[in-house]
Amino acid sequence: MEKQKELIERLRVERTQTEEVILKRRSVRNYKKDQVPEFMIKRILEAGRFAPSAGNSQPWKFIVIRDSEIIRELTDTAVKICRLFKSLIDYRVPGRKWRLPLAKFNIRLKPRDLHPVPFGAVSMIADGRLGLFHGAPTVILIFKDVRGVSCPDLDCGIAGQNMALAAHSMGLGTCWVGFVKLAFQYAFKWKKKFGISYPYKFATSLAVGWPVGTPDGMVKRPAHAVDWYENGTRQVIF
Ligand SMILES: Cc1cc2nc3c(=O)[nH]c(=O)nc-3n(C[C@H](O)[C@H](O)[C@H](O)COP(=O)(O)O)c2cc1C
């Protein structure tokens, strides 16, 4: 009991190391060329494997790419698809008003993919203003097993965040890279190359490497209101 009291008093004034890593992790978009030692990536994968999942179904498959040629080819495919998307449905370019109905139709079909934020990023990738893997020497592709209990995407996200936090706790940088999905959706050679078929589907990916500089650090985040019910009252806290 005394130990618990001491712990509470300590936590009142200082954060745990885990909290520090969570609060200071930032997406890293500039990496050194040096490869990450193999054992560190294996430890990162282990952190992913230990993630909770609905029914402990562990509905994921991780593929590690540390071959710069494969990373380059995968990037080329995604960039080409971004260029195609941009040329077909970027209605924001002056003089292309006729693309608006086509864009609206596509946005209806894929509201999340063509949300203005990722759509803007697709244009940036197409123009070379945003990298895909940002020069990271290691990429971890995460595929979901669609037969997973409940929501495999969520489980893959939890496993991915475990891996990202483990990597940052080791002084590495990571960046989630969702846009590589385009390569798996529209260029069948990549599924074939990695032997991806039912029940696996691309979920997301993580770029991992040694960061240039010290990008980790706390930034202000918008606070969302939290309703807090206790002792028969409701408060709103931030
Ligand atoms: C599922 C997911 C996909 C993402 N995809 C990309 C991506 O393709 N490229 C990129 O540069 N950042 C990507 N991000 C990083 C977000 O832009 C970033 O997490 C967000 O802006 C907050 O910044 P922070 O990570 O530095 O805190 C992705 C993040 C998540 C969670």
The ligand as a Gaussian input file, in Angstrom:
#p B3LYP/6-31G(d) Opt

LIG

0 1
 C       -2.237000       5.596000     -40.840000
 C       -1.280000       6.717000     -41.132000
 C       -0.807000       6.919000     -42.438000
 C        0.113000       7.929000     -42.696000
 N        0.622000       8.047000     -43.958000
 C        1.603000       8.944000     -44.186000
 C        2.252000       8.983000     -45.455000
 O        1.930000       8.234000     -46.386000
 N        3.266000       9.869000     -45.627000
 C        3.699000      10.700000     -44.614000
 O        4.634000      11.457000     -44.819000
 N        3.084000      10.681000     -43.393000
 C        2.074000       9.821000     -43.158000
 N        1.492000       9.760000     -41.910000
 C        2.004000      10.627000     -40.822000
 C        1.026000      11.727000     -40.394000
 O        1.037000      12.735000     -41.374000
 C        1.492000      12.258000     -39.025000
 O        1.411000      11.219000     -38.076000
 C        0.644000      13.423000     -38.535000
 O        0.800000      14.526000     -39.390000
 C        1.032000      13.851000     -37.102000
 O        2.392000      14.195000     -37.015000
 P        3.408000      13.423000     -36.061000
 O        3.416000      11.961000     -36.437000
 O        4.756000      14.071000     -36.261000
 O        2.946000      13.586000     -34.648000
 C        0.553000       8.790000     -41.645000
 C        0.061000       8.593000     -40.340000
 C       -0.827000       7.568000     -40.084000
 C       -1.280000       7.357000     -38.652000

